[in-house]
């Protein structure tokens, strides 16, 4: 092997080592932060910042923990911010608002003037209101402490484990607490507007979308829907409402209608 070949090989090896170090840095930073947060806060509530918004979080609950580690749904949130900057929606609908991550970030980071939120789980709704208060957003939101479906009524809410409050879901024959259920078309009356919508309703997407047919067909904008089991049905239903799928993040689908 010539001297120039050995020099080139050494340079390639050094480049590989640098790339490996760069890939390890985010994981190392996450590991260090995890140890720090657990040591300082344990499972007590504490306030953290993410995407320019403040959140009351605790380590023992999956979504708040990931928010505190600064990495929960980064790509989706940034795409929402970029799309809102382009489309300039009149209102944001947070369907399955949980603790208000999307509402707080989007109302703080974009020009959206107001939001309409739906969250059926009472403890989570209290946590949601705390985050809205922390960010000074209570006067810009309309909170409906109820679930959404294709018609009004009552359904069982299975809350899931304390370690992941985001897994609360409706069950037709469940044994959980009975909660009020509404069709969004019976609650929100908008026409000719530009909307931004995020939907995360834990496998109840088809029913929720059926209950907002008028809203979707009479308005334009973009919709983010979390779905796994109902992907094909969701895509077909949104197509019927006039929306085209623009991005596929596997479990999060993005649709737009101009």
Helices and strands as residue ranges (DSSP letters): H 3-41, E 46-50, E 53-57, H 62-68, H 74-87, E 91-95, H 101-109, E 115-118, H 122-134, G 138-140, E 141-144, E 147-148, E 153-158, G 165-167, E 169-171, E 177-182, H 184-187, E 194-199, H 205-210, H 213-218, E 220-226, H 231-240, E 244-248, E 252-257
